[in-house]
């Protein structure tokens, strides 16, 4: 047998048939250590890749982006407040509808992204979109990004419900265990949104992105499936009609989630 001195001077013995690199499967056959880990990983399960899906709420509906949606989204995002809307995006604003349609065409051809449009009226024009990207199904990690809300959608119940619907889809339907949210350090709106939605701030990636010719620092946020188990019910409670009076919230999402966390921490079970 081969041996090597351990950290305390005792011999660490390896057999010629290294047990660390060999295992027996249920059928009695031999597997290498790498095959064993692949088998365990497979049994743990992977998340599903996002795809074309329709999600319906009480205030908003999500559906796959189409080329014909470009005109309506362009009009809503290139009028009042155009520069502010596109300031923290990697691209835009656009010179005209033709260049925006070309961009939408590029998004539709990008198989690594799933873009869903938002409609507050079933057959009405889209008021924005959001994107599922950087999916790593084997590791059950995905990013929610490129969130584009036109002014009529911003700071509305519909906008919040859209985010609830996509987060629920990510965790409950697709089976991801980690959802990521990133933005530049200067993007105060996105940072407030991440805090409000219940994401955990993980730190800053210094010089993490070149945005429109400028080097920018990136804030990294995440939410885990076990955290969604608390965030999700709090979000549903916030969206309940009982939590609104004449269109105004009675309790904030942060308040409801804080109460839920206090109850969970107080529960001896």
Buried (B, 14 or more C-beta within 10 A) or exposed (E): EEEEEEEEEEEEEBEEEEEEEBBEEEEEEEBEEEBBEEBEEEEEEBBEBBEEBEBEBEBBBBBBBEEEBBBBBBEBBBEEEBEEBBBBBEEBBBEEEEEBBEBBEEBBEEEEBBBBBBBBEEEEBBBBBBBBBBBBBEEBBBBBBBBBBBBEBBEBBBBBBBBBBBBBBBBEEBBBBBBBBBBBBBBEBBBEBBEBBBBEEEEEBEEBBEBEEEEBEBBBBBBBBEBBEBBBEBBEBBBEEEBBEEEEBEBEBBEBBEEBBEEEEEEEE
